[in-house]
Amino acid sequence: MQAPAVLNAAELRGLLASPNPPRIIDVRTPGEFETVHIGGAYNVPLDLLREHRDEIRAHLDEHVVLVCQSGQRATQAEEALRLLKAQDFFEGCQVQGIESVPEQDWVRLTQSQFAPVSITEDFWIVPTWHEPPVQARKVIRLDPGLAFGTGTHPTTRMCLRWIASHADALGRVLDYGCGSGILAIGAAKYGAKDIDAVDIDPAAVVSTQLNAQANDVSLKVGMPELASERYNTVLANILATPLKVLAPLLSARLISGGHLVLAGILDRQAEELKQAYAPYVSLEVADQEEGWILMTGRTP
């Protein structure tokens, strides 16, 4: 059996964004409390849980099951429970019970949580261990890994739907905050020929390069300074706060009449984004799903 890998920050965000985020926290023995084991197949460093405590709280039940590997003493699990209760991200939770779980094939368990994702009727995101659905005409092969973006989150799906419905207008494309590269790869699948994909996270740059190779598409991938040209289409699926900060930069990267496509925005944040981009682009809500919105606009 393979032991579960330790997640990084990008992978934790991707896990929390999955359609069925994990609900069970498995805390190791006190001496191993540098990581917390989530959902039976993921180890997360404790400092990441602190950093992302608001996201963690959004995905925790009010009652949490504390589990321990077979062979660990109940007293060790109880000590781990006391340590868990002391963490700020656990505030408001109650422990439902302490259980022992057997060793499992964690790789197979992880794979079982990621099925093909439909973007449109004929456009699908398919992990490498699945066969594409028969109706799929365009396929992005993508496995969960180093960076955020597996197609399971509403923000990613909305961006890809926009790409699929604007294939003729894509032109030269910038994917800013590319994560796994899924949006840049999607643009390539729909005919864009000159695509830059950038991210501040070196792991995301590596992930995008590998995913581009796996999908046989050509991208220029690098850190943000790579994006020094002007583009027909700028895609940015990040979060509302950095999107507001980036308003002058992203708008300046567009040609006259270019398309700006922004995601990672909650519906209640629409007005904030409109105001932040008002000096540059008039934004409107173009799509919405599960409380998230896609905002788009064109430069004068």
N, C-alpha and C positions, 0 to 999 in steps of 0.2 A: 504494500500500500504506500502511496505517496502522501507525505504530510502536507497540510495546507500551507500555501505560501503567505508571506507577510505582505499585506497590501500597502501601496503608497497612497498619497493624497488623491491623485487622479482616479485610481482604481476604487477608492472608497466612495468618491462622488458617483462613479458609474454604478457601483453596487447599490447605493441608496436610490438611484434613479431607475432601477430595474422595475419591471411591472409587479414583481412580487418580492419586495425588499425583505430581508431576513428579520425575524422577530425574536429569535432566541440568542441570548448572550451566554457564552461558555467561558468562564473565567478560570484560568489555569491556577496552579498552586501558588501560594504567596510569593515564593522565591522566583516565580516566572511571570510576575504580574507586570512585565514590560509590554506584554501584548494581551489583547482581549480577543477571544475567538467568537466570531459572529456567524450565526446561521449555519453552523456545522461545518463550514468549508473555508472560512476566511480568518486569518489572523490580522489584527489591526493594532499598530503601536498605540500605547495609551496616550501619548502626546497628541496623536492625530484625533483621538476621540475627544480630547479636551478642545482642540482647535475647531473641530466641527460639531461641537456639542448641540448646537441648535438644529442642525440637520439630523443628528442622531436622535434627538428627542422627537422630531417629527415622525420618525419611523419606529419608535418604540411603543409597544402596548403599555397600558397602565400597569399591567402585570407582566413580569418578565420571568422566564424560567431560567434558573441557573443550573447548568449541567457540568459534569466533570467526566474526564476520560475514565474508562474502566481501570480499576486498580488504584485509583486515588482514594484516600481515606475521606470519609465524610467530614472529619474535623478540618481537613485542608480546604474542602469546599466551603465550609462555614467561615473559615478565616478569609478566604477569597471574597466571600459575600460581604464581610465587614469592610474590606477594602473597597469593594465596588460601591457600597452605600455612601462612602465618604467622597465619591467623585461628584462634581457639580452636574455633569450630564445625566446623573441618575436621579436627580431631584424630582419628586412626585411619583416615582415608580415604587411598586411593591413587588417583592419576590413571591412567586406562586409556589415554588417548590425547588428542591434539589434532587436531581436525577443523575443516574449513571448512564452513559451512552457507549455503545461498542465502537471500536475502530471501524471506519468505513472507507470505501474507495472515494476519496475526496475529489479526485479529478472527474470521475464519472458524475458525482453529485453536482459539481460545479457546471459541467456541460449540460446537465438536464435542465438547468434553470434558464438556458438561452436557446430559444427556438427561432426559426425564421420569422422575420418581422415584415409585414406588408406595409409599403409606403403608398403605392397605388395598386390597382388590380394586377399590373404586370411588372411592377418595380419592387424588388425585395432585398432585404439584408439577410444574408444566410451564413451562419457559422460553417466552418470548413468540415465539421463532422456531420452536417446535414446535407441531404440532396435538395437542390432547388425545387420549389413547387412547380408543377407542370405548367401553370399559367404565367410563370415568371419569364419575361422577355429581357429585362435588364436586372442584373444581379450584382450586388456588392458582397464580396466574400470578406467577412470580418469576424474575428474572434475577440472576446473580452480579453484585455491585456494591459499594456502599459499606460494607456491614456483614456480619458473620458470620450465616449461617443461610440455606442454600439447599435444605435437605432431604436433603442427601447424607450427613450425619453421623449415626451411630447414635443419638446423644443427641437430635437433633431429631426423628428418626423415632419414637423411643419416646414422646416428649412428644406428638406429633401422634396417635399411636395411642391414647394415653390419652384425649386430647380426644375422638377419634372414638367411643370406647367409653363416655364419660361425658357425652354431650351433655345429658342431662336434669338433670345435677347441676352444670353449669357456673356458672349464676347470674351474679353480678357477678365479673369476672375482672381480675386484675393479672398482667401479663407483666413481670417484673422482670429487667432486662438483656435488653431485647427484640431487640437486634441489628438484623436485617432486618425484624423484626415478624412473622415467620412463625408463631409460636405464637399471638399475638394475632389474626392474620388467620384462622388455623385455628379458633380459638374462635368468631370471628364467623361463619364458614362453618357451624358447627354450632349456631348459634342464640343464642349469648350476645349480649346487647344493650348491656351497660354494661361497656366494656373500657378499662382504662388500660394503656398500654405505656410503660415508662420505661427510660432507659439513661443512664449517665454520659458516654457518647461522643456529642457533638453530631452527628457523621456518622451514627450509628445512628438518632438521632431523625429526621433528614432522610430517611434511607432508609426507615424505617417509615412515615412520612407518605406518601411517594411510592408505596410498595408497597400501602398501604391504598387510596389513590386508584385504583391500577391494578386492584385487586380489588373496587372498589365496596363497601367496607365502612367503617363508621364506628368510629374509635378516638379516644380522647384520648391524645395522645402528648406526652411531655416528659421533663424531667430527673427524678431520683428524688423530689424534693420534691412532685411531682404526686401521688404515691401517699400520700395522707393519710387515706383512708377505710378501711373494713373490707370484706373481700371473701369471697365464697363459695369462690373458687378462686384460689390464688396459684401461678403457674408461674415457675420460675427455672432456666434452662438456662445455667449459668455454668461454674464449676470448683469443686472441692471446698474449696479454701482460702477463697475469698470466701464460699462458702455457709456455712461454719462461722462466719465472722465475722458474717454476716448473720442468724444463727439468731434472735436476739431480735427483730430488726426484721421479718423475714418472718412469723414466728409471730404477732406483734402485729397484723398486717394482716388476720388471718383472723377471721371470725365464729365463734361456737361451732358445732362440727360442720363447719367448712370444710375444704376439701381443699388440702393442700400437696403440690406436685409438683416434685421436684428432679431435675436431671440435670446432666451434665458430671462425673460421678463414675465413677471406675474401680472395678471390683469389689473390689479390695483396700482401698478406702477406705470401705467400707460401715460398719464399726464406728465409725470416726471420726465419721461423720455422725450415726449413731444417738446417740452420746454427746453430741455438740454440741447436738442438738435434744431430748434426753431431758427437760429441764425444761419443755418446751413441747408437743411432739408426739412420739408414738411412731411412728418411721419403720420401714418395711419395704421390702424390695426387691420392686418390682412388675413389673419387666421387665429383661431383659438382652440385650445384643447386642454381639458383637465385643469383649468385655472391658469394656464400659461398662454401667452399671446405671441404672435409673430407681427412685428412692425416693419413696414416697408415705406420707402420714399424714393423720389428721383430728384437729382440735383437740377437746378435751373439751367 
